[in-house]
Amino acid sequence: MSTTVRDPAALPRLGWTLVALVLLWPLLRLTDFHPTALFEAGNLTAMGHFLAGFLPPETSPDFLSLLGKATVETLAMATAGIALSILLAVPLGLVLTRSLSIARLGPGRRGWIGQALRAVARALLAVLRGVPELVWALLFVRVFGLGAAAGVLALGITYGGMLGKVYGEILESADARPARALLEAGSGRLAALCYGLLPNAASELVSYTVYRWECAVRASVVMGFVGAGGLGQLMDQSMKMLNGGEAASILVTFLVLVMAADGLSELLRRRLA
């Protein structure tokens, strides 16, 4: 005699899925999203001609020399920007981490001061990440002129806000009992962080930081279109000259950078596991 096992959560999941689809449909209509347009004969022909212009990729020595220089500049911009963002994110993320608050150990410790500092840090992080890095880049290009300096500052400010928020959330979601025990024993916040929170959160912190570095590489390419240098500026020049072969070589280089970042993240996660 066979018995049929029924999932008690199947009907609620189906209901919420239908609700999500009903809510999504007017949003798709509002954005004039018509996926069938991709498969119309005229559009397929136009896309085919456009993609055919990317073959074969440009491999001349002169262009590869420019490509190598632009790649190094993009990596430098992304790495320096992430380094600056970490300098902003670490102290702000620690301020948000209530697990390191000594005021929570007992009454009479002026807990309102910590709450006020966390509110200020949360508002500052919202401002930093609320303005897109492209807008920051346009601003700093007016100050520093064309070049990677504007991109470094734009990435540092925007990604500092993103990293600070996520750092605080990761540390908050980690097991707080070791850090709390250290604080109750008279330890300082730094020791509670290093020996209480980081052992459980280090892998996730490193993984997210490397992911943000990968995002910074992509963002630095986009900011190159507004004069921040690197692969984006080279891509902008190639597209304006309708040189699809050069654009294809730049895209291949960009793909290699993303794959390298993914491999680095996996390596660091294994080392920290």
Salt bridges, closest charged atoms under 4 A:
ASP7 OD2 - ARG13 NH2 2.20
GLU169 OE2 - LYS165 NZ 2.52
GLU172 OE1 - ARG98 NE 3.06
ASP175 OD2 - ARG177 NH2 3.00
GLU214 OE2 - ARG218 NH1 2.99
ASP236 OD2 - LYS240 NZ 3.30
GLU266 OE2 - ARG270 NH1 3.78
